[in-house]
């Protein structure tokens, strides 16, 4: 999670996860919803018109993910 402070575009997420061969337009949105359900709503922020950002601090990482 070294790049958790960066904002990543939807297109970059699609490229990295599905090699631009996404089956539906809402694939990234659905992925974000599943992650939020598992880890909490505050974990991923939407930066409108730009992309998504992961919001992690050391305490969250230690409690939810483990060190």
C-alpha positions in Angstrom: 0.0 0.0 0.0 2.9 2.4 -0.7 0.8 4.5 -3.1 -2.2 4.9 -0.8 -2.0 8.7 -1.0 -2.2 8.9 -4.8 -5.4 9.4 -6.7 -5.9 6.7 -9.3 -8.1 7.1 -12.4 -10.9 4.6 -13.2 -9.0 3.9 -16.5 -5.8 3.0 -14.7 -7.7 0.6 -12.3 -9.3 -1.1 -15.3 -5.9 -1.4 -17.1 -4.2 -2.9 -14.0 -6.9 -5.2 -13.0 -8.6 -6.3 -16.2 -6.1 -5.2 -18.9 -8.7 -2.8 -20.4 -11.1 -5.8 -21.0 -13.8 -4.8 -18.5 -17.0 -6.7 -18.9 -19.3 -3.8 -17.7 -19.0 0.0 -17.2 -19.7 -0.3 -13.5 -16.9 -2.9 -12.7 -14.7 -0.4 -10.9 -17.7 1.1 -9.0 -18.8 -2.4 -7.9 -15.2 -3.2 -6.8 -15.1 0.0 -4.7 -18.5 -0.9 -3.1 -17.2 -4.3 -2.2 -14.0 -3.0 -0.6 -16.0 -0.4 1.3 -18.4 -3.0 2.6 -15.5 -5.1 3.8 -13.2 -2.4 5.2 -15.5 0.6 5.8 -16.9 3.6 3.9 -14.0 5.9 4.7 -11.3 3.6 3.2 -11.8 4.8 -0.4 -12.6 8.4 -1.4 -14.0 9.4 -4.8 -12.3 12.4 -6.3 -15.0 13.5 -8.8 -13.7 13.8 -12.3 -10.3 12.4 -11.3 -10.5 8.9 -9.7 -10.2 7.1 -6.4 -7.9 7.5 -3.4 -7.2 5.0 -0.6 -7.3 6.6 2.8 -5.1 4.6 5.2 -3.3 5.6 8.3 -0.9 3.4 10.4 -3.6 2.6 13.0 -6.1 1.4 10.3 -3.4 -0.7 8.6 -2.5 -2.3 11.9 -6.0 -3.1 12.9 -7.6 -4.1 9.6 -4.8 -5.5 7.5 -2.1 -6.5 9.9 1.6 -5.7 9.9 
